[in-house]
Amino acid sequence: MSIELPKPIADYVAANAQLDTDAMLKPFAADAVFLDNGKRFEGHGQIRTLFEKEVVAVKAIFSPETIYREDDRIVVEGPVHGDFPGSPLRFTYRFKLEGDAIKALEVTI
């Protein structure tokens, strides 16, 4: 299923499909916050480490299926496939955008 995503989110999803860490970071604000199932990562350095250890290492690729608004967040849901136990798992991504950048992202299962 193809859905229309705001540009920073679409850029992140496209980069994730290629497992390209640099391109995945590009849409994030320099001071962005990423909450991954309760773990907090702040700024490009910490988010890069998260991507390298938790995304690229297990080839975790997100496939958006639905999008909706929840207060000031854009919520995108869909399966994540990869080399990890239970794959695929359904994830919920809650994005907060600021201008053309991702200011915050919370990912939950």
N, C-alpha and C positions, 0 to 999 in steps of 0.2 A: 504494500500500500504506500502510495506517495502522498505526503502531506506538505503543505507550505509552511516553512519555518522562518522566523525572523533571521536576517542575515548572520548575526553573530552565532546563533544556534546552528544554522545550516552549515556555516563554516566549520564549527566544532565537530558536528556529526560527520561531515565529509572527511575531515582530517582523521577522525577516529576510525573510519572505515579503512583508511590507509595505514593505520597505526603509526602516524607521523607525529611524534611528540612535539616538535617545534610548531607545526601547524595547529595542533590541538591547543597549544598555549596562546597562540596569536590573538584569538578573539577575547581573551580574558584581560580585564583591567590589571595593571601592575600590582594593585593592592587587593585583588579579588580574594574572596573567601570561598573555599570548597569544603562542604561537609559531606563526608562519605560514610554513610551508615554510622553516624555519631562521632567519627573522627574528623578533627578540624585541621585544615591546611590553609595557610595564608601566604599570599604572594606567589610570584612565578616560581621561585626556587622550590618551595614546598610542594606546589602543585605539580611541577615537573617530576619530582621524586615519586609522587603518587602515581602519575601516569606511567612512569618507567617500571615501577614495581607491581602495580595493581591492574594496569590496563595492557600495556605492550607485552609484558612478560607472559601474560596468559591469553594474549590475542583476544581480549574482550572487545567486541564490536556491538554497539548499540544500534537497533533498528527501530526508529520512531514509528508508532502506529497511530497515536492520538495526541491531540494538543488542545489545551483549554486554558482559560485564565482563572487564577485563584488569588484574589486580592491584587497585590502588585507583582505577582509572579506569573510566569508562563510555565505551565506544567506540560511535560511531554512524557508519554508512557510508551513502553514497548519492551521487547525481549533483548537481552544481551547474550550473545553466543560467544563461546571461547573455550579454552582449554582449562576449565575449572570444574570442580564437583557441582553437579546439578544443572549444568548448562543444557539448554538455555534457561535463564531466570528472567522474570519480568521485573523491570526496574521503573521507578518514577523519578524523573529529573525535574526539579523546581528551579527555574532560572530567574534571576533578577537582573534585568538589563539596565545599563546607565549609558545613554547615548548609543554608540555603536559597539559597546563592549559588554561582556558578561561581568557583572559586579559580584554576583554570588551564585553559587550552584549547590543545591542539596540533593544528594542521590540516596534513595532508599529502595529496599526490596519490598 
